[in-house]
Amino acid sequence: MERLNQRRISDISFIIDKDLNVKDGNRSFLNLLHKTDFDLNISYILEESDAKNLRFYLENFDDTLFQHNFIANIRPQENFISCILTITREGENFKIVIEELSYSRSLLDRALLDSREFTALLQNFDAYYFTYDGAKFVLKNTKDLTTLVSGPIDAFREFFPQTFKLNFAHNDSKSQFDAMLEDIKKFESNRYYSFLQANKQLLTVHTLKTSTRSSSLIVASVQTSKKSDVVTNLYNEQKDGLTGLYNKKAITELAIKKIDEDKAPCALIIIDVDKFKECNDTYGHIFGDRVLTAVATCIQDSIKGAGMAGRIGGDEFLVILDRTNEDDIRNVTRNIRTGIQWSITNVEPGSIVTCSMGIAKFPEQAKSYNELFELADKCLYIAKYRGRNCYIIYKPEIHDKILIENQQIDDRVVSGKFFQENVDSLLEIHDSIYAIKKNDTESLRTVLKKIIGFINISKITVYDEHFNIVCVAATNENDTVDARSGQFTDAYFSYFNEFGFLHFDNTNVLNSIDASRYEIYRSKDIASTIEVLCKDDSGAVKALVCYDVYKPARTFKKETITQVIVWANLITRKL
């Protein structure tokens, strides 16, 4: 027998029943809790999830084992202390000895996996579940923890389809089953797999991964359809073939039922992959499919069973989140945003894939699904305008004004007034540039201020061929601090394209690929930028012109990028 290197905390022990009521204990236990008698329930010193799991654990105690080990956080005074509870049965009750963790690595790992197995099971409770530890599968009945099969993958591959009468004549079910086994062997988790049974009902498996420092375990719930309706090809009808999420029809119907019929509070999130067409054009459609699959995985990992997600367009996704607390919503959307950026960059380091999100909440902001979707869609538009790679949670006091302003612009576009005003301003800027005299810094600053007002940015900085500042103009007259000074190395210009300019709608994209470059912009709150390296006919550098937007970020329209490149080259001729 393995001899574990462990030490007890002063032999603290006590006896409890299935409801966690203390029946007896030693003096060390009372000293730990600063109590004088045993009239108490230990749930008050446990974290809520630990108390819930421990009750379930005791109710399903396996008497074939000599002892059990369970991880729990106890709070004898102010702070929680992680401990192993070594449990043995004593008649109808249970004796528990509190062990120290730091002296029992092997015991800790085994207990962690046991307790996390039950945590995962409780989250996905149904009639059956199975585990995989890297060597064998164990299929159990959750009602009495009867083991139905225990063995290697080949035994499970044969037993599972027979037990649940999977219809492998249906090719999609067979491919799903093979994919599930391959994913589980790789310890890929938080995946959903659907199979058609012989009785034409649907069987769903949801996998979760639990880990310690030295061990990992897959815990999978097996859920059978609760409906008696005949299902001929429910997987294809409900699921998107590429991502495995719900398709547009299914997620829309589920959302309408949840909001319009059940009136359940929730948040609706519309997610759009930024510049997905450019991604496809640059890296190809195969890579584009990998991006969409990775986005779906990030969404599933971030909502963690607290909602449902579907693909409603080529690069557009819909999430119905069972949360309305703003902090919870922000945590989910942050995880989605950063997860997408990091996961895609790791796959293809040269790529920068981001997403934008619009969010609205039911019922406080809308009375129906259609109203909620419209609000979230408008917030998505604002997120795109603000530089992409961000999320906007609808706030009427802020975003209604923006939407009204956008509508006013649209009205001016329809009437033609918008274009005429722009033409007049552009002609004035061009005339002012041509009127600048050689080395006339004050005239140059006046022109730069006109440009700032026209394209609504924060600052323009002009550098000469040696990258010394020639002129600065900003909305804040005192804003003359140069964030780029001393940074003009070959590495700095590595992000410029072959035509001599770069543009970031949101400099946050650099956070995952170039920390030093990100810090340059962050130090001055530069959220969006266009930088133009101007050269003469021989290819020699003549100037660098930088157009900056401070927070919040904003998307530069294509025509704006064209305009500022033209202006930069015209200004260079006057230096």
C-alpha positions as CSV (number, residue, x, y, z in Angstrom):
1,M,0.0,0.0,0.0
2,E,1.2,3.5,-0.8
3,R,2.3,5.4,2.3
4,L,1.1,9.0,2.0
5,N,3.1,11.8,3.4
6,Q,0.4,13.5,5.3
7,R,-0.1,15.2,8.7
8,R,-3.4,15.9,10.5
9,I,-4.3,19.2,12.1
10,S,-4.2,18.2,15.7
11,D,-6.3,15.1,15.0
12,I,-9.4,17.2,14.4
13,S,-12.4,14.8,13.9
14,F,-16.2,14.9,14.2
15,I,-19.3,12.8,13.3
16,I,-22.1,14.1,11.1
17,D,-25.3,12.8,9.5
18,K,-26.4,13.1,5.9
19,D,-27.8,16.6,6.6
20,L,-24.5,17.8,7.9
21,N,-25.7,17.9,11.6
22,V,-22.8,17.3,14.0
23,K,-23.5,14.4,16.3
24,D,-20.1,14.2,18.1
25,G,-16.5,15.2,17.9
26,N,-13.2,15.8,19.8
27,R,-12.0,18.8,21.7
28,S,-9.8,19.9,18.8
29,F,-12.9,20.3,16.6
30,L,-14.6,22.5,19.2
31,N,-11.4,24.6,19.6
32,L,-11.1,25.1,15.9
33,L,-14.7,26.5,15.7
34,H,-14.5,28.3,19.1
35,K,-17.6,26.3,20.3
36,T,-18.4,24.6,23.6
37,D,-21.0,22.1,22.3
38,F,-21.8,20.0,19.2
39,D,-25.2,21.5,18.6
40,L,-24.5,22.8,15.1
41,N,-24.6,22.1,11.4
42,I,-21.3,22.4,9.6
43,S,-22.8,24.0,6.5
44,Y,-22.3,27.4,8.1
45,I,-18.5,27.0,8.0
46,L,-18.5,25.6,4.4
47,E,-18.7,27.4,1.1
48,E,-22.2,27.1,-0.2
49,S,-21.1,24.9,-3.2
50,D,-19.1,22.7,-0.9
51,A,-22.0,22.1,1.5
52,K,-24.3,21.2,-1.5
53,N,-21.7,18.8,-2.9
54,L,-20.9,17.2,0.4
55,R,-24.6,16.4,1.1
56,F,-24.9,14.8,-2.3
57,Y,-21.6,12.9,-1.7
58,L,-22.9,11.5,1.6
59,E,-26.3,10.6,0.2
60,N,-24.5,8.5,-2.5
61,F,-21.8,7.2,-0.3
62,D,-20.1,4.1,-1.8
63,D,-19.8,1.5,1.0
64,T,-17.5,-0.7,-1.1
65,L,-14.6,1.7,-0.4
66,F,-12.9,1.7,2.9
67,Q,-12.7,5.5,3.1
68,H,-13.5,8.6,0.9
69,N,-11.6,11.8,0.5
70,F,-13.4,15.1,-0.2
71,I,-12.0,18.6,-0.8
72,A,-13.8,21.5,1.0
73,N,-13.1,25.0,2.2
74,I,-13.8,25.6,5.8
75,R,-14.0,28.9,7.6
76,P,-13.2,28.5,11.3
77,Q,-12.8,32.2,11.8
78,E,-12.3,34.9,9.1
79,N,-10.7,33.2,6.1
80,F,-11.5,30.0,4.2
81,I,-8.9,27.2,4.5
82,S,-8.7,24.4,1.9
83,C,-8.7,21.0,3.6
84,I,-9.2,17.3,2.8
85,L,-12.0,15.6,4.6
86,T,-11.3,11.9,5.1
87,I,-14.7,10.3,5.4
88,T,-15.6,6.8,6.8
89,R,-19.1,5.4,7.6
90,E,-20.1,4.8,11.2
91,G,-23.6,3.2,11.1
92,E,-26.0,5.8,9.8
93,N,-23.5,8.6,10.3
94,F,-20.1,9.5,9.0
95,K,-16.8,10.2,10.7
96,I,-14.7,13.0,9.3
97,V,-11.1,13.7,9.9
98,I,-9.7,17.1,8.7
99,E,-6.3,16.7,6.9
100,E,-3.8,19.2,5.8
101,L,-3.3,19.6,2.1
102,S,0.3,20.5,1.8
103,Y,1.6,17.2,3.0
104,S,-0.4,14.9,0.8
105,R,-0.1,15.6,-2.9
106,S,-1.4,12.2,-4.0
107,L,-4.3,12.4,-1.6
108,L,-5.1,15.9,-2.7
109,D,-5.2,15.1,-6.4
110,R,-7.4,12.1,-5.8
111,A,-9.8,14.0,-3.6
112,L,-9.9,17.0,-5.9
113,L,-11.0,14.8,-8.8
114,D,-13.6,13.0,-6.7
115,S,-15.2,16.2,-5.5
116,R,-15.0,18.0,-8.8
117,E,-16.5,15.0,-10.5
118,F,-19.6,15.5,-8.2
119,T,-19.6,19.3,-8.9
120,A,-19.7,18.7,-12.6
121,L,-22.3,16.0,-12.1
122,L,-24.6,18.3,-10.1
123,Q,-24.4,21.0,-12.8
124,N,-25.5,18.5,-15.5
125,F,-27.7,16.1,-13.5
126,D,-29.6,13.4,-15.4
127,A,-30.0,9.7,-15.3
128,Y,-26.4,8.7,-16.4
129,Y,-22.9,10.1,-16.6
130,F,-19.5,8.8,-17.5
131,T,-15.9,9.7,-16.7
132,Y,-12.6,9.4,-18.5
133,D,-9.2,9.6,-16.7
134,G,-6.9,9.1,-19.6
135,A,-6.9,5.3,-19.4
136,K,-10.5,4.1,-18.8
137,F,-14.1,5.1,-19.2
138,V,-16.6,4.6,-16.3
139,L,-20.3,4.8,-17.0
140,K,-22.6,5.2,-14.0
141,N,-26.2,5.6,-13.1
142,T,-26.6,8.8,-11.1
143,K,-29.5,7.6,-9.1
144,D,-27.6,5.0,-7.1
145,L,-24.1,5.3,-8.6
146,T,-24.2,1.8,-10.1
147,T,-21.3,1.2,-12.4
148,L,-22.6,0.0,-15.8
149,V,-19.2,-0.4,-17.5
150,S,-15.6,0.3,-16.6
151,G,-12.8,-0.2,-19.1
152,P,-10.7,1.1,-22.0
153,I,-12.1,3.0,-25.0
154,D,-12.8,-0.1,-27.0
155,A,-15.1,-1.5,-24.3
156,F,-16.9,1.9,-24.0
157,R,-17.1,2.2,-27.8
158,E,-19.0,-1.1,-28.0
159,F,-21.1,-0.7,-24.8
160,F,-22.4,2.9,-25.0
161,P,-24.1,2.7,-28.4
162,Q,-25.8,-0.6,-27.4
163,T,-26.9,0.6,-24.0
164,F,-28.5,3.8,-25.4
165,K,-29.6,2.2,-28.7
166,L,-27.9,4.8,-30.9
167,N,-29.0,4.7,-34.5
168,F,-25.7,4.5,-36.4
169,A,-27.6,3.9,-39.6
170,H,-28.0,7.6,-39.3
171,N,-24.5,8.8,-40.4
172,D,-24.6,12.0,-38.5
173,S,-25.0,10.2,-35.2
174,K,-22.0,7.9,-36.0
175,S,-19.8,10.8,-36.9
176,Q,-20.8,12.6,-33.7
177,F,-19.9,9.6,-31.6
178,D,-16.5,9.2,-33.3
179,A,-15.8,12.9,-32.9
180,M,-16.8,12.7,-29.2
181,L,-14.4,9.9,-28.4
182,E,-11.5,11.7,-30.2
183,D,-12.3,15.0,-28.4
184,I,-12.4,13.2,-25.0
185,K,-9.1,11.4,-25.6
186,K,-7.6,14.9,-26.2
187,F,-9.4,16.2,-23.0
188,E,-11.3,18.8,-25.0
189,S,-14.3,19.8,-22.9
190,N,-17.5,21.9,-22.7
191,R,-18.7,20.2,-25.9
192,Y,-22.2,19.1,-26.8
193,Y,-22.8,15.9,-28.9
194,S,-26.2,14.8,-30.2
195,F,-27.2,11.3,-31.3
196,L,-30.4,9.9,-32.8
197,Q,-31.7,6.9,-30.9
198,A,-33.5,3.9,-32.4
199,N,-36.8,5.2,-30.9
200,K,-36.2,8.4,-32.9
201,Q,-35.6,10.5,-29.7
202,L,-32.5,12.6,-29.2
203,L,-29.6,11.8,-26.8
204,T,-27.2,14.6,-25.8
205,V,-23.8,14.3,-24.1
206,H,-22.2,17.4,-22.5
207,T,-18.5,17.1,-21.4
208,L,-16.6,19.0,-18.7
209,K,-13.0,18.8,-17.7
210,T,-11.7,18.9,-14.1
211,S,-8.0,19.0,-13.3
212,T,-5.4,19.0,-10.6
213,R,-1.7,19.7,-10.9
214,S,-1.0,16.1,-12.0
215,S,-4.3,14.6,-13.1
216,S,-7.2,15.4,-15.4
217,L,-10.7,14.0,-15.7
218,I,-13.5,14.3,-18.2
219,V,-17.0,14.1,-16.7
220,A,-19.9,13.8,-19.2
221,S,-23.6,14.0,-18.5
222,V,-25.9,11.9,-20.7
223,Q,-29.3,13.5,-21.2
224,T,-32.2,11.8,-23.0
225,S,-35.0,13.7,-24.7
226,K,-37.9,14.6,-22.5
227,K,-40.3,14.8,-25.4
228,S,-42.2,12.0,-27.0
229,D,-42.2,13.7,-30.4
230,V,-40.7,11.8,-33.2
231,V,-37.3,13.1,-34.2
232,T,-36.1,12.2,-37.7
233,N,-33.1,14.4,-38.0
234,L,-33.2,16.8,-35.1
235,Y,-29.4,17.4,-35.0
236,N,-29.4,18.7,-38.5
237,E,-32.5,20.7,-37.9
238,Q,-31.3,22.5,-34.8
239,K,-27.5,22.6,-35.1
240,D,-25.1,24.6,-37.3
241,G,-23.0,22.1,-39.2
242,L,-19.7,24.0,-38.9
243,T,-19.7,25.3,-35.3
244,G,-22.0,22.9,-33.5
245,L,-24.0,25.8,-32.0
246,Y,-27.7,26.2,-32.6
247,N,-28.6,27.4,-36.1
248,K,-30.5,30.6,-36.7
249,K,-33.9,29.0,-36.7
250,A,-33.4,27.1,-33.5
251,I,-31.7,29.8,-31.5
252,T,-34.4,32.3,-32.6
253,E,-37.2,30.0,-31.6
254,L,-35.6,29.3,-28.2
255,A,-35.0,33.0,-27.6
256,I,-38.6,33.9,-28.5
257,K,-39.9,31.2,-26.2
258,K,-37.7,32.3,-23.3
259,I,-38.5,36.0,-23.7
260,D,-42.0,36.3,-25.2
261,E,-43.6,33.2,-23.6
262,D,-41.6,32.4,-20.4
263,K,-40.8,36.1,-19.6
264,A,-37.5,34.9,-18.2
265,P,-35.0,37.7,-17.4
266,C,-31.9,37.5,-19.6
267,A,-29.4,39.4,-21.7
268,L,-29.3,39.2,-25.4
269,I,-25.8,39.5,-27.0
270,I,-25.2,39.8,-30.7
271,I,-21.6,39.0,-31.7
272,D,-20.0,39.9,-35.0
273,V,-16.5,38.9,-36.1
274,D,-14.6,42.1,-37.2
275,K,-13.6,42.3,-40.9
276,F,-14.3,38.7,-41.5
277,K,-14.4,39.1,-45.3
278,E,-10.9,40.6,-45.2
279,C,-9.8,37.6,-43.0
280,N,-11.2,35.2,-45.6
281,D,-9.6,37.1,-48.5
282,T,-6.2,37.2,-46.8
283,Y,-5.9,33.7,-45.3
284,G,-8.5,31.7,-47.3
285,H,-11.9,30.2,-46.5
286,I,-10.4,27.1,-44.7
287,F,-8.8,29.5,-42.2
288,G,-12.1,31.4,-42.1
289,D,-13.9,28.2,-41.0
290,R,-11.3,27.7,-38.3
291,V,-11.9,31.2,-37.1
292,L,-15.7,30.6,-36.8
293,T,-15.2,27.3,-35.0
294,A,-12.8,28.9,-32.6
295,V,-15.2,31.8,-32.0
296,A,-18.0,29.3,-31.2
297,T,-15.7,27.5,-28.7
298,C,-14.8,30.7,-27.0
299,I,-18.5,31.6,-26.7
300,Q,-19.4,28.2,-25.2
301,D,-16.4,28.4,-22.8
302,S,-17.4,31.8,-21.7
303,I,-21.2,31.3,-21.1
304,K,-20.4,28.0,-19.2
305,G,-23.9,26.6,-19.3
306,A,-25.4,30.0,-18.2
307,G,-27.2,30.4,-21.5
308,M,-27.4,29.3,-25.1
309,A,-25.7,30.3,-28.3
310,G,-26.3,30.1,-32.0
311,R,-24.9,31.2,-35.3
312,I,-27.3,33.5,-37.1
313,G,-25.3,34.5,-40.1
314,G,-21.9,34.0,-41.8
315,D,-19.9,35.6,-39.0
316,E,-22.7,36.6,-36.6
317,F,-23.6,34.9,-33.4
318,L,-26.5,35.2,-30.9
319,V,-26.2,34.5,-27.2
320,I,-29.1,34.4,-24.7
321,L,-27.5,34.8,-21.3
322,D,-29.3,33.8,-18.2
323,R,-27.8,36.8,-16.4
324,T,-28.9,40.4,-16.1
325,N,-26.3,41.6,-13.5
326,E,-24.0,44.0,-15.4
327,D,-20.9,42.6,-13.8
328,D,-21.8,39.1,-14.9
329,I,-22.5,40.3,-18.4
330,R,-19.2,42.2,-18.5
331,N,-17.3,39.1,-17.3
332,V,-18.8,37.0,-20.1
333,T,-18.3,39.5,-22.8
334,R,-14.7,40.2,-21.8
335,N,-13.9,36.5,-21.8
336,I,-15.4,36.2,-25.3
337,R,-13.6,39.2,-26.6
338,T,-10.2,38.3,-25.3
339,G,-10.6,34.6,-25.8
340,I,-11.3,35.1,-29.5
341,Q,-8.3,37.5,-30.0
342,W,-5.9,35.2,-28.1
343,S,-7.0,31.9,-29.5
344,I,-6.9,33.0,-33.2
345,T,-3.6,34.8,-32.8
346,N,-2.1,31.6,-31.3
347,V,-3.2,29.6,-34.3
348,E,-2.0,32.2,-36.9
349,P,0.4,34.7,-35.3
350,G,0.2,37.0,-38.3
351,S,-3.5,37.4,-38.0
352,I,-5.5,39.7,-35.8
353,V,-9.1,38.5,-35.4
354,T,-11.4,40.4,-33.0
355,C,-15.1,40.7,-32.4
356,S,-17.7,43.4,-31.6
357,M,-20.8,42.9,-29.4
358,G,-24.1,44.6,-28.7
359,I,-26.0,43.8,-25.6
360,A,-29.5,44.6,-24.3
361,K,-31.4,43.3,-21.2
362,F,-34.9,41.9,-20.8
363,P,-37.3,42.9,-19.3
364,E,-35.9,46.2,-18.1
365,Q,-35.0,47.5,-21.6
366,A,-37.5,45.8,-23.9
367,K,-40.9,44.1,-23.8
368,S,-40.4,41.5,-26.5
369,Y,-37.7,39.5,-28.4
370,N,-38.0,41.7,-31.4
371,E,-37.5,44.9,-29.4
372,L,-34.6,43.4,-27.5
373,F,-32.9,42.2,-30.7
374,E,-33.3,45.6,-32.3
375,L,-31.6,47.3,-29.3
376,A,-28.7,44.9,-29.2
377,D,-28.2,45.3,-33.0
378,K,-28.0,49.0,-32.6
379,C,-25.5,48.6,-29.8
380,L,-23.5,46.4,-32.1
381,Y,-23.5,49.2,-34.7
382,I,-22.2,51.6,-32.1
383,A,-19.5,49.0,-31.1
384,K,-18.4,48.9,-34.8
385,Y,-18.3,52.6,-35.0
386,R,-16.2,52.9,-31.8
387,G,-13.3,50.9,-33.3
388,R,-14.5,47.3,-33.1
389,N,-13.0,44.8,-30.7
390,C,-15.3,46.0,-27.9
391,Y,-18.8,45.5,-26.5
392,I,-21.6,48.0,-25.8
393,I,-24.2,47.3,-23.1
394,Y,-27.3,49.4,-23.9
395,K,-27.8,52.4,-21.6
396,P,-30.6,54.7,-22.9
397,E,-29.1,57.8,-21.3
398,I,-26.0,57.3,-23.4
399,H,-26.8,55.4,-26.5
400,D,-30.2,56.9,-27.4
401,K,-28.4,60.2,-28.1
402,I,-25.9,58.4,-30.3
403,L,-28.7,56.6,-32.2
404,I,-30.6,59.9,-32.7
405,E,-27.4,61.5,-34.0
406,N,-26.8,58.6,-36.4
407,Q,-30.4,58.9,-37.6
408,Q,-29.9,62.7,-38.2
409,I,-26.8,61.9,-40.3
410,D,-28.8,59.3,-42.3
411,D,-31.5,61.9,-42.9
412,R,-28.9,64.4,-44.2
413,V,-27.4,61.6,-46.4
414,V,-30.8,61.0,-48.0
415,S,-31.3,64.7,-48.7
416,G,-27.8,65.2,-50.0
417,K,-27.0,67.8,-47.5
418,F,-24.4,65.6,-45.8
419,F,-22.3,65.2,-48.9
420,Q,-22.5,68.9,-49.8
421,E,-21.3,69.9,-46.4
422,N,-18.4,67.4,-46.7
423,V,-17.5,68.7,-50.1
424,D,-17.3,72.3,-48.9
425,S,-15.2,71.3,-45.9
426,L,-12.8,69.2,-48.0
427,L,-12.3,72.0,-50.5
428,E,-11.5,74.4,-47.7
429,I,-8.9,72.0,-46.2
430,H,-7.3,71.4,-49.6
431,D,-7.1,75.1,-50.3
432,S,-5.6,75.7,-46.9
433,I,-2.9,73.1,-47.5
434,Y,-2.0,74.6,-50.8
435,A,-1.7,78.0,-49.2
436,I,0.8,76.9,-46.6
437,K,4.2,78.4,-47.2
438,K,7.4,76.4,-46.8
439,N,8.3,75.8,-43.1
440,D,5.3,77.9,-41.9
441,T,4.5,76.0,-38.7
442,E,1.7,78.2,-37.6
443,S,-0.2,77.9,-40.9
444,L,0.4,74.1,-40.8
445,R,-1.1,74.0,-37.2
446,T,-4.2,75.9,-38.4
447,V,-4.7,73.4,-41.2
448,L,-4.2,70.4,-38.8
449,K,-6.9,71.8,-36.5
450,K,-9.3,72.0,-39.4
451,I,-8.6,68.4,-40.2
452,I,-9.1,67.4,-36.5
453,G,-12.5,69.1,-36.5
454,F,-13.6,67.6,-39.8
455,I,-12.8,63.9,-39.1
456,N,-13.4,64.3,-35.3
457,I,-10.1,63.0,-33.9
458,S,-8.0,64.0,-30.9
459,K,-4.5,64.8,-32.2
460,I,-2.2,65.1,-35.3
461,T,1.5,64.9,-35.0
462,V,3.9,65.6,-37.9
463,Y,7.5,64.4,-37.8
464,D,10.3,65.2,-40.3
465,E,12.6,62.7,-42.0
466,H,14.7,62.3,-38.8
467,F,11.5,61.7,-36.8
468,N,11.7,65.0,-34.9
469,I,8.4,66.7,-34.2
470,V,7.6,69.5,-36.7
471,C,4.1,70.4,-35.6
472,V,1.4,69.2,-33.2
473,A,-2.3,70.0,-33.1
474,A,-4.8,68.7,-30.6
475,T,-8.2,69.3,-29.2
476,N,-6.4,70.0,-26.0
477,E,-4.0,72.9,-26.5
478,N,-1.7,71.6,-23.8
479,D,-1.4,68.2,-25.3
480,T,2.1,68.1,-26.7
481,V,3.4,65.0,-25.1
482,D,4.9,62.6,-27.7
483,A,4.1,58.9,-27.0
484,R,6.3,57.7,-29.9
485,S,9.5,59.6,-29.2
486,G,12.5,57.3,-29.4
487,Q,10.5,54.3,-30.6
488,F,11.1,54.6,-34.3
489,T,13.1,51.5,-34.9
490,D,12.7,48.8,-37.6
491,A,10.4,47.0,-35.2
492,Y,8.1,50.0,-34.9
493,F,7.6,50.1,-38.7
494,S,7.0,46.3,-38.9
495,Y,3.2,46.8,-38.8
496,F,3.2,49.3,-41.7
497,N,2.0,47.8,-44.9
498,E,3.9,47.8,-48.2
499,F,2.3,51.1,-49.1
500,G,3.8,52.9,-46.1
501,F,0.9,53.3,-43.7
502,L,-0.9,51.4,-40.9
503,H,-4.2,51.8,-39.2
504,F,-5.6,50.4,-36.0
505,D,-9.3,51.0,-35.3
506,N,-8.7,49.7,-31.8
507,T,-5.1,49.5,-30.4
508,N,-6.3,46.9,-27.9
509,V,-5.6,44.3,-30.6
510,L,-1.9,44.7,-29.8
511,N,-2.3,43.5,-26.2
512,S,-2.1,39.9,-27.3
513,I,0.7,40.2,-29.9
514,D,3.1,43.1,-29.0
515,A,3.1,44.2,-25.4
516,S,5.8,46.9,-26.0
517,R,3.9,48.5,-28.9
518,Y,0.7,48.3,-27.0
519,E,2.3,50.2,-24.1
520,I,3.3,53.0,-26.5
521,Y,-0.4,53.7,-27.3
522,R,-1.6,52.9,-23.8
523,S,0.7,55.5,-22.2
524,K,-1.1,58.2,-24.1
525,D,-4.6,56.6,-24.2
526,I,-4.4,56.3,-28.0
527,A,-7.3,54.0,-28.9
528,S,-7.4,54.4,-32.7
529,T,-4.6,55.6,-35.1
530,I,-3.6,56.1,-38.7
531,E,0.1,56.6,-39.3
532,V,1.4,57.6,-42.8
533,L,5.1,57.3,-43.7
534,C,5.6,59.7,-46.6
535,K,8.4,59.2,-49.1
536,D,9.8,61.1,-52.1
537,D,10.2,59.7,-55.6
538,S,13.5,58.0,-54.8
539,G,11.9,56.1,-51.8
540,A,13.6,58.2,-49.1
541,V,11.5,59.0,-46.0
542,K,10.4,62.6,-45.9
543,A,7.9,62.7,-43.0
544,L,5.6,60.7,-40.7
545,V,2.1,61.9,-40.0
546,C,0.1,60.4,-37.2
547,Y,-3.7,60.8,-36.7
548,D,-4.8,59.7,-33.2
549,V,-8.1,59.1,-31.5
550,Y,-8.1,58.9,-27.7
551,K,-10.5,56.7,-25.8
552,P,-13.1,55.5,-26.7
553,A,-11.8,53.9,-29.9
554,R,-13.5,54.6,-33.2
555,T,-13.6,52.9,-36.6
556,F,-12.1,54.9,-39.5
557,K,-14.2,54.6,-42.7
558,K,-12.4,53.7,-45.9
559,E,-12.9,57.1,-47.4
560,T,-11.5,58.8,-44.3
561,I,-8.3,56.6,-44.5
562,T,-8.0,57.7,-48.2
563,Q,-8.4,61.3,-47.3
564,V,-5.8,61.4,-44.4
565,I,-3.2,59.6,-46.6
566,V,-3.7,62.3,-49.3
567,W,-3.4,65.1,-46.8
568,A,-0.3,63.6,-45.2
569,N,1.4,63.5,-48.6
570,L,0.3,67.1,-49.5
571,I,1.5,68.4,-46.1
572,T,4.9,66.7,-46.6
573,R,5.5,68.8,-49.7
574,K,5.2,71.9,-47.6
575,L,7.9,70.8,-45.1
